[in-house]
Amino acid sequence: MLLMLKGVCFLIKFALPSINIILDIKGNRNIIIAGIYSLLLLCFGTIGYMVIDDFSLVNAFYMTVITVSTVGFGEVQNLSDAGKIFTSVLILGGLGVLAYFITSISQNLFQNQLSFFYGVYNKRKGVAKMEKHVIVVGYGRNGGQVVNELMSLGSSLIVVDESHEIVINNMGQPIRFIEGDATQDEILIKADIKTAIALITTLPNDADNLFVVLTARSLNPDLKIISRASSESSEQKLRMAGVDSVVMPERVGGAHMATLVAKPDVVEFLEHLSIHSNKATQLMEIMCKEIPKDLLNKPIRELGIRRKSGVNIVGFKTVTGEVILNPSPETKLIPDSKLFVLGTDEQIKQLQNILEGDPD
């Protein structure tokens, strides 16, 4: 009995360094549990052989190791019937513990490797603080469409999504992805919300969109916020929370389908004027930020915009947000107003030069 106790003390002393090594692996609960199971199995097997068949400490430990590892070496000494039964139990237990240990280590290595590449990816994407970019919350069907349209227009983007799988699967895209809950301040701060120009939240749940809007508005009061909504009651709440525009996909889709039946040529015409159209003539908005003094408060007819640039003015938006379709020639240009024009890239560029005081 004294010899057995000495042997147990020796095993514990031998095992402590291994336990410390396992416990140093922070955040890997499965590996810690698997390591403890393995050590307990070794102690159990060694003590069992010493008690049942009177093995020496070394022989008992050696017999336990070759039994658990199933290497196929012969018995170090003859076993009794009880010893054979004990060995069978030890083999079955060893297979389970060994399989669990190998699985835990493999899973840990894979996750660490994936986290490493994901960390490098995010560092490369986020070295410089982004400015004047658009934050898209949610990368589902609507969010993916938003991202594709904005990318086609050359906008700078950051996508926020809670799904780890979505973020990993889209690492190859030339945009920055952030994994996390957009209702949390730290996630939106990580997305540089204070220097962003707009946020679009496309989450399927209206309550989630509402929380995102409240968080975003508190962090950046001047941010332009666009949200998806599923019902009219949600639309009202979102506008009260500070949303600039609310889009209801069902309403837009239904109206579009109805128009396809009632006015199919109108829909085709509007598609030709889409902002992402590849056609030569496009519908564009021109911001009148710094109008030269000689053009300030002058009516459109005196500017000769059509004659000088070739564009057609189809709309005008005042600083108060009022939109005037087909404005009259007497409409005056004022700072921070907008012109909606039809024209080619060259014509629109010429108009911008005129409004900047450089007609050449």
Buried (B, 14 or more C-beta within 10 A) or exposed (E): EEEBEEBBEBBEEEBEEBBEEBEEEEEBEBBBBBBBBBBEBBBBBBBBBBBBBBBBBEBBBBBBBBBBEEEEEEBBEEBEEEBBEBBEBBBEBBEEBBEBBEEBBEEBEEEEEEEEEBEEBBEEBBEEEBEEBBBBBBBBEBBBEBBEEBBEEEBBBBBBBBEEEBBBEBBEBEBBBBBBBBBBEEBBEBBBBEEBBBBBBBBEEBEBBBBBBBBBBEBBEEBBBBBBBBEEEBBEBBBEBBBBEBBBBEBEEEEEEEEEEEEEEEBEEBEEBEEEEEEEBBBBEBEBEEBEEEBEEBEBEEBEBBEBBBBBBBBBBBEEEEEEEEBEEEBBBBEEBBBBBBBBEEBBEBBBBBBBEEEE
